[in-house]
Amino acid sequence: MLTTDVLIIGAGPSGLSTSYFLQIPKIVIIEKEDRAGGLMKTDYYEDSYFDKTGHLLHLRTDELRRIIENELNVPLRRIKRNSKIFSRDTFIEYPFQVNLYGLPKEVVATCLKNFIHAKIKKRKKRYKSFKDFIYGEFGEGIANEFLIPYNTKIWTLNPDDMSAGFCEKYIPVPDIDDVIDGALGIIKTDVGYNASFYYPERGGIESIIRGFLRRIHSEIIYKSYPVKINLKKRLVFLSNNTVYNYKYLVSTIPLNDFISLIEDAPVEIQNAGSRLSNTEICYFNVITKRILDNVPHWIYLPERDIPFYRVGSYSAFNRLLTRDEYETFYIEFSYRKGGFCDSGNLERRIPHLFKRLGFIKDDSDIISIRPFFIKCAYVIFDKHYQKSTSLIFDYLSKNRVYSIGRYGKWEYSSMQDAILYGKETALDIKKRIKIEKNK
Ligand SMILES: Cc1cc2nc3c(=O)[nH]c(=O)nc-3n(C[C@H](O)[C@H](O)[C@H](O)COP(=O)(O)OP(=O)(O)OC[C@H]3O[C@@H](n4cnc5c(N)ncnc54)[C@H](O)[C@@H]3O)c2cc1C
């Protein structure tokens, strides 16, 4: 049996960050893939870099920028968001609710009147579902034109079956003045949590992962994964037939997968784990001839006849990601975990849609299309979410397990959060090690 002070499962940003901030000798990282980075990996082919769809740094504080630039040595550039919404075959600014100008007049009038009526009505103290929140705060017009169809596509379920809890942070609710200004064409593009973002100067988002790897001295065991975990005995059995005894366990893998590995988990915890649900994503990287001068960074696609929910352009984030004569795109389709995805049919629809969006003039302007899949993409905030996650986290904290990152915490969060969770976890482990030494 092998021993280690800290065993980290998953070499994505949260696992690597934990190791980076710990900097103690006995850390082992277990990674099922042959390369570190998780969703912060960048693929490279045809002289172009492709992240796992758009991966942009929305930094709320300066701390992380300093860490990335000064400690990891990865220069970043700040970019002002240029995102659009393609609605009624027109491009309007994002966010929809404060940029109605450009839509057909009757649509603008309905959205505006319904919004004002919703504002005048007394605000509910607690919304019973996501749909209830949308209708209650925005009114029927904005709900039916954008918020309901877009969110149904991305989350793959009816917003009526989703809890309202998570949305207030991510969906800005404007006041009446802003909505009226937006309907009259007084543009407001700097609303919301991602009005500008940072992106590496070179090499795609994975350059940050390479920065971590240059500064980490832990052992990373690639192409291996846990097959069984015993929390009471502090044992992790690996697919390569080794067994680790750990003092501290950090998991960054999807929470439902992690729970299913714990052989001594009580039945109610196993059941709570199996109720956690998520979306999968099929996305396509598309290379086209360069035709437009100013391609938006990303475009939301609420229209019901378009199966994809969003399309974005890597080369619009940074021209150095591809050749001068190319434009590179990603286009995303979401479906429920374990569901069927007809990627061939989706792929066939891309040329027509790209013509409709003005990205190409002719089918022959497309140079290549390649499909990719993300097996755990968005955690679903359904009606089981709250109860299942509180049961599980209560159990894990009693057993001294840190489950962190977007999928470890089972939430909607970012790369920044993943890296900062790693730091927080490392500081906590260091504190405990110190206390134990002094006993
Ligand atoms: C479509 C999409 C777009 C996104 N866009 C953005 C964005 O623009 N900006 C932003 O900040 N965030 C974005 N995110 C979120 C971001 O990707 C995550 O917050 C971040 O990757 C979480 O890092 P992590 O290390 O916790 O998890 P991950 O990146 O998922 O890493 C987990 C690691 O664990 C490994 N692993 C999994 N299972 C096992 C196992 N059983 N055994 C061993 N290893 C295992 C994986 O291979 C992986 O290396 C996006 C996410 C998605 C899905």
The ligand as a Gaussian input file, in Angstrom:
#p B3LYP/6-31G(d) Opt

LIG

0 1
 C      -19.259000      24.726000     -22.272000
 C      -18.523000      25.352000     -21.124000
 C      -18.036000      26.641000     -21.252000
 C      -17.366000      27.242000     -20.184000
 N      -16.908000      28.514000     -20.328000
 C      -16.265000      29.099000     -19.313000
 C      -15.773000      30.441000     -19.446000
 O      -15.898000      31.093000     -20.489000
 N      -15.147000      30.994000     -18.367000
 C      -14.970000      30.323000     -17.183000
 O      -14.366000      30.877000     -16.252000
 N      -15.423000      29.064000     -17.031000
 C      -16.061000      28.433000     -18.061000
 N      -16.519000      27.155000     -17.906000
 C      -16.328000      26.492000     -16.603000
 C      -14.942000      25.879000     -16.422000
 O      -14.693000      24.962000     -17.475000
 C      -14.886000      25.143000     -15.076000
 O      -15.247000      26.033000     -14.040000
 C      -13.518000      24.586000     -14.752000
 O      -13.014000      23.788000     -15.806000
 C      -13.612000      23.722000     -13.493000
 O      -12.351000      23.189000     -13.220000
 P      -12.194000      21.844000     -12.379000
 O      -10.756000      21.585000     -12.234000
 O      -12.992000      21.968000     -11.143000
 O      -12.910000      20.717000     -13.274000
 P      -12.461000      20.110000     -14.670000
 O      -11.932000      21.160000     -15.566000
 O      -13.637000      19.322000     -15.138000
 O      -11.267000      19.122000     -14.292000
 C      -11.507000      17.905000     -13.644000
 C      -10.381000      16.924000     -13.959000
 O      -10.720000      15.674000     -13.345000
 C      -10.476000      14.612000     -14.270000
 N      -11.364000      13.499000     -13.923000
 C      -12.707000      13.416000     -14.097000
 N      -13.165000      12.237000     -13.623000
 C      -12.082000      11.571000     -13.132000
 C      -11.916000      10.322000     -12.493000
 N      -12.948000       9.500000     -12.255000
 N      -10.666000       9.970000     -12.091000
 C       -9.593000      10.788000     -12.305000
 N       -9.707000      11.990000     -12.907000
 C      -10.935000      12.377000     -13.314000
 C      -10.783000      15.234000     -15.627000
 O      -10.165000      14.503000     -16.674000
 C      -10.221000      16.631000     -15.449000
 O       -8.855000      16.684000     -15.790000
 C      -17.189000      26.532000     -18.954000
 C      -17.669000      25.223000     -18.849000
 C      -18.334000      24.643000     -19.909000
 C      -18.871000      23.248000     -19.773000

